[in-house]
Every structure is written in C-alpha cells, then in structure tokens.
C-alpha cells in the first residue's frame, strides 16, 4: 500500500507538471497554505484562551496571590517540552524564518509546525508577557515549507509561499487581510509585483475566512470612532509620534539589554527561576502585564482605565487621575521588561502584540496628560490609544504601512488615516535614524543573512561563501628552495598564485608568478634562494567563520586583488577569485529577479 500511495502521488505530480502552469499552481498552493496557517493561528488562540480561562475561573486567581507561581509553572512546562520532546534550542520566530529564507532556501524543519502550538500557549496562558502572532507565523511558515517540499516546489516559490503563510496567519489572528499582505512585504522584503501580489492576496483571504469559519465575526477590539480628526490636534499627534519613537528605541534597547543580562546565567534552570520570579513580581503589582493584553487595550478603548489596570496594591489611590497616569506609564515602561524577561527565561512568543499593548498605554497616557494639564486642551483618549499602537509598531518593527493599515482595519478607524500617518511616519523616521536594525533583524545583519528591499544586499545575502571557494591551488613550504617550488608547484599548476603554509596548515604568506618571474629561469639560483625570501602577506584575508558576503565584496574592492585566501580560525582553506565571485553574483541576481514563466 505505501508503494501504491507513493506511485499515485508521483503520477499526480507528473499530471500537474503537464497540465497546470507554475503560476496557477503557486496560486492554488497559496490558498492551501493560507488556510493551514489560519488554522494553526486559530488553534493557537483557542488553546491559549482555554488555559487562561481555566486558570482565571478556577482556584488559581481567587485572590490574585499566585502570580508569583504561574509564570514559573508555564516556563517549566516549556523547558521540559523543549528539552525532552523537541530537543532543539528555541529560536525567535520571525528571525529564524528570515534566516531560513536567506541561508536555507526556505527549508524549515517540520518539527517547528507543532513547537509553537505547544510552547506559546504554555508561556502566554500561564502569564508570560508575550504575544501569539510570532508563533502563529512560525507554525504557518513551517507548514508552508513542508508542503512546498512535498510538492517539489523550487526555492524561490517556496520563499513566496512562506510569506503567504505569514499573511494567512496574521489575517486569521487580526482579521485584517490588507495589513497581513503589507506585513509580508515590509518584514519579509518581498518585491510587490503581480507575481507575488496575487498569491499573497489569496493566502490572506484564505486565512481570514478560516478565522471567520471557526471564530465567527468577533473582533479583537470592539470600538467605534466617535470623534474624527481635527486639524487643531495635529501638534498633539506630532508629540505622540516623537513619544512613540523614544519608546520604540527604549523597547529595542531594553530587549537586547535584558537578554545580555541573562546571558551571564549559564544554566537554563537559573534563567527560568530568576525570570519566572521577576515576571511574577511584575504581574502582582501590574496585572495587565499578564499574557497578551488584549483585554487591557479594549478597556482603554472603552474609556475604562480602572478595569484596564485591574486589581493592584494601589487601588485606594486610583481616584487620583495622576496616579492612574503613573500606573499606565508604568505599563509602558514594564511591558518591554516583562516581555523580554519572558523570552530570556525560556518562554516562547512574539513581540508584535506586546508592542501594541505598550503603544496603547503610552497613547492613553499622552491623551490623559493633555486633558488634565488645565490648559483648556481636550483630545479623544480612545483615538490616542489607537494611534499610540500604530506609533510603536512603526518604530519597533520599522513597518509604518503595516501599523497604519492594521490599526485602521481592526478598529474600522479609516477616518483616522491622517493622524495614523503623522504619528507612524514620525516614529518610523526617528527610530530608523537612531537604529538601523530591529529586534527581528539585528543579529541577521551581523551574520550577513538579512534580506532587504535593496537587491544588491539581498543577492549578496543569498550567496553562500562555501560555494565559491576554490581549492586547486598548489601549496608550498617556506623553507623549500626556488628549484623545488618550480618543479613541485609551478610546473604542475595552472594558477599564478601559491599559498605558503606551515606544518599545521596555517597560512604564513603567498607567492605569485610575478614575484619570481625575473629569476624563475635562472637555474643557478634554484638552490640559493628560499621561498621565505620572496613570499609576502596577501593584501587581504577572508575569514570563513565570520565574514559576510558583503564584507568579502568590500575586501576585493578595497584591495584591488583578483584572488584572496580564505582562512578558518587561521588555517588555510582555499582562495576566492574575483571572477568567480562576480560570476556567482550575476547568476544569483538573474535567478532572483527573473519572473517565473507559465
């Protein structure tokens, strides 16, 4: 039976190649991966909400005294699952996908389909202050990669379908199909052509319909705009843009700072214990930091800041509006801390929704300050809550269009397009000027594995250093004579450059034919001159373990050399020639830019 099944599938693939064009098949596959990614997102949401509901309605939160315990329980369950079931290190969802696209031709392990569906609900459901969007995208991307390999889809189309899966997952979670498409373009650096546009659209539609089918037409935010944009409020939206930019920079720096702090704990168990207790303490004093925080945002949009803050040790002081402002500002400050601590302690989740929570708190704070300064100004606090979310998304993720369309779609707030654009644009421009890379991309940029909308950088990022190293160079020792070099190396090589190595295969210099041309045919010199007398250092050296393709290209440019040696921790590996490098670059560029034919 297995053989018969394999035979039937092989026959199907043959029929597909003959009867369905690549373009049409890609469109069909985009619908499939959009549906599957949407299904993964729905499963993720329902599982998490079930855990949260079970804990909140049971004995656990009767007096809000067990916030110290629940995060540690969730993180412990994640630790045990990862160590004994998954048996691989947890990775940041979006960053790992971007790395797979640039360095692994879109190949993602099928084990990562289930991993986010287990670890993210355990993390978020038990109080981890992270989001579900990243895990939903990660699971959908793994599904898309596996399906693409099953149907023998090429690397370029596989990458497009992974972006389609991300659009399907986002569309399903937020029920915002347009923003989902824009996210895929901005974050995954896709070229928005008709070749990519239609599959993204189909996947996004498929994802949102999946959400409607399983969850109905319920929306994340129940909010109706009652006050439209007024020109007199422009200055305040500019101030909010500057504020969200500062908060975005703080958010990013805090993220890397806390991760660096936890790196000093070598044992995952210590990270779990310290991180779990820290999260528990923060949750005790600031309950809205629990989980994703959609309830917090909804209460702010309704104008009910007391319900948004929940039960805290400061309840008796919340009749003072400035105490409320201080508590909300505390959420702005500590959301980034709680989120990163969750990651550092071994939790799984995403940064997108925590960014929205932080932005909503900051926007509400700015509005409340304006309204209570006693200067006669009045702004709509719900509108500022919405637009604060857009400002943080634009700044933290460097995705201003995603921010604008997402907030507009999920709230029906298209009437606020002008203030959304003002705040998002200012936040993005200031943050981009201060920080070249985001949480998603900083480490990838260091590795030269970052895909961008700059085709030159992207093509270099897609190239593999190992594929262009040439190893047919005759090596020599520094203590041999000129005669030995001529007979043992020059006469048997088609190359004009010779690496000089010591007994441990370390490079000590190079010799070119130009270095010995004047004495190469003087046989009387053969026994009198040693290699060490005319060898010299190469103009540049390429380090296999650390140099990116961008750095390799720059070294050729600065040295004007035609061949450069490649070392791995000091040991000689081979040479890279400028001609082979440029040929490989041109081939990759052609493959990257050409459109798939029918």
Phi, psi and omega in degrees: 000316178302320180294321179295320178297317178297322179294319179297319180293320177298319178295323177297316180298320177296318179296320180298314181300327183277328192245344182236125181291160178301319182295314180294319181294323177298319179294320177296318180294327179295324176295317181296310183290329175297317178295313182294321177293321176297320178296320177297319180295317178297317178300317180298312181298312184294320179297315180296314181294329177295316179297314180299315181297318180298317181289318185286325183269349179270213186274349191293311188257028183303320180233019178057032184259353185251020175299333179294330190267316190300319178299321180294323178298312180298315180295325178295318178297320177296314180302314181294320180295314182295318185286318189256344180247302182287316175063026174222156182292140175292142179236155175294129191305299186292319181299320181293326177293315179299321178294320178297322180292322185272328188241347183238015179056035176077015179271118180236134182301137179294341176297336182279000173289314185275326186310308180294331181290342178259309188286322182294313177299323178294321180291306185288317183299327181266010172114357177300132188271057180231177183252175182255352185295313180303311177299323178297316178295320181297315179295316179297320179296319179294321176298313181298317179298317181294317178296319180297319178291325178300321182263014175056046180274140185292167189298319182295314179291325178300319178297319177298318181291331174294319175296323177297320179297320179295320177297319179297319180294315181293317179300322180289318182290313186263349188052049182225079188295326181289314179299326179297318178296315182295322177301315180299323181287314184287315186278322181266004173055044177280149169278122185276086175246175179295334178296322181264333186295313185294315175300320178298318179296314181296319179295320180295318177296317180299319180294316182289325177294324176299318179295315178299321184293318185268331185246355184077198184262022177295143182248156179295319183237119177267096186210137175236133181289126180251338179235126181274172180294136175239138185302327183296343181269002185305316181301321182291326177288330174294317177300318178297322177298317178295318180298317180290331175295314178299317179295324179295318178295316177300315181304312183292315180294322178296321180302306182289328179294315180291319177300320178295321179298316182287343178296339180287343174273110185285329183270131176301333181292321178292319177300317181297314183294310181295313181296316181298317178294320180297317178296317180301317179296316180297320180294326180296317182274332182227080183305328180298347177287350181295129173062211184290309178105017179295326178297321177300313181297316181298320179294322176296319179295330178280352182084013182256081185287336178293316176294325179296319181286331180073194181277117181229165175294353184253019185303323184290347181257358187283000172286343177270119185299330181287332173292321176299316179299319180296318179294319178294321177294327175299322176295320177302318182286313191271349177297317179296322180294312181296319180298309183293324177298323177300314177297313185297330181279357177108010179280167180238139179172194182233168182258349188296308184289321172303326176298319179295318180298313180298318180294320179296319179295316181294316178300319179292322177298313181300316180296317180295321177297314179300317184286340186245012177284343180080020181261004177089004179274149178214125177231161181279117185293326179294319178297317179293327176298315178297311188286334173298322176299315180298319180298319179290320179298315181298320183281313184289317185264354186055045183226071185295323181291320175302315181301313184296309185286328179295309181296321179295319183288313188285346180242357186067024187267043181293340178291347181258022183302319183296307178295328175300316181292320180300306184292315182296318181295315181295315180300315181295313184296316181291318181290318180297324178291328181274329185221118183290331187233159181258179175303323180293325198248349188298311181292325178295320179297322178297327181273356185069028184246022185262124173275133179226177176282354173279109186300322181298312180295321181295316180297318177297322178294331180280342181282148179251128182301319184299333185284346184244008176282131179254136188238016183264034178262134180281120179271155180223166177258153185285343183263004178276163182274168177300320181297316178297322180296316180298315185282324186269334186237302186300315184290343184249008183240147174263004182261161179249017180220142187226121176285138177257119186241152173269188185292341179260013178071022174273142180283126179247350178168184177223158174228134175249163177299328178297331181291332185242007187302319185288336184242002187297329183257008176268093186297337178293340180270350189304320183264353184266336186247133177260157180301322184298341182281338180235004175284161180209170180283148176291154181295332177206162178229138178260129181260110185300325186282345187224333185287134173274168179294328176298319179291324177298313179299320180293324179294322175294319182296315184285329184269342184059021180277157176259341177219135177230138181286151178247127179241150173235104185054042175094339183273142183290134178246316183169202179233155167244129178261146180299322182295317180290323178299312182291325177296316179296321178298314181297318180297317180294321179296318179297314180294328182285324188264340183288145179272143179294134178274159177296000000 
